[in-house]
Structure formats: C-alpha cells, structure tokens
Amino acid sequence: MEVVKAEPKKTLIVGATDNPSRYAYMAASMFAERGMEFIPIGIKKGEVFGREIVDLRLKPDLKDIHTVTLYIGPANQEEWMDYLIGLRPKRIIFNPGTENPVFFKKALDAGIEVLPACNLVMLSTGQF
C-alpha cells in the first residue's frame, strides 16, 4: 500500500501577535503544536513560538504560501488585499469577524479558494 503524503500547507497568519489572549496567537500555538509550517505577519513586533513576526508593512516577497488565514478586520484589509492575493495562495481563510465581500470577490477572481471559516475549529477537527 502506497502512502500518499499530504501537501505541506505553509500558512501565513495575518494579524499575528504575541498577545496570548488573541485568536491569531492561539492559531500560531496550534500550528506550532502540530509541527505545521507557518509565518506570523503583522504590524506589531514580537515573536510567537520561536518565529519573529514579519513586518506586514514591508510587504515581503514570500514564496510557496498555501494558505492565508486572516485575523484583521475588514476595515484594516484594503491596504493588504492586493499584496496578499499577489502571494498566490491556494486559499484564504476569513476567520469570524474578518469576512469581506470585496476581498472575497477579488480573491475568487484571482482563482483563490475563499473559506469563511474558523481556523481554530478547522485545526481542532482535522479539516485544515
């Protein structure tokens, strides 16, 4: 029997923070516990689970991003929409409170899967 290895899902956590009370931090914790590859990115400096938070304002050229998971609300997304779509992820997860019809449409038009879902639930239930 051949074992099929799952595709690695390098995930960009947008709105990353080192504040343990925030959902973005909880997501980073779950990725770290599971040994999954993630990149924390945001406008706040800090470190989460041994990874320095990348400065979103620099719009770094990141490669091979499978999933973007959003933890910034619609009012703060416009500046980053084109950048995040330009990273060519396979999907964008809009966590509760981040749903944005304009961003949904732009992503879908770019051929990116859009999921209005909770990343924490997806990880907890093996749906990630």
Buried (B, 14 or more C-beta within 10 A) or exposed (E): EEEEEEEEBBBBBBBBBBEEEBBBBBBBBBBBEEEBEBBBBBBBEBEBBEBEBBEBEEBEEBEEBBBBBBBBEBEEBEEBBEBBBEBEBEBBBBBEEBBBEEBBEBBEEBEBEBBEBBBBEBBEEEEB
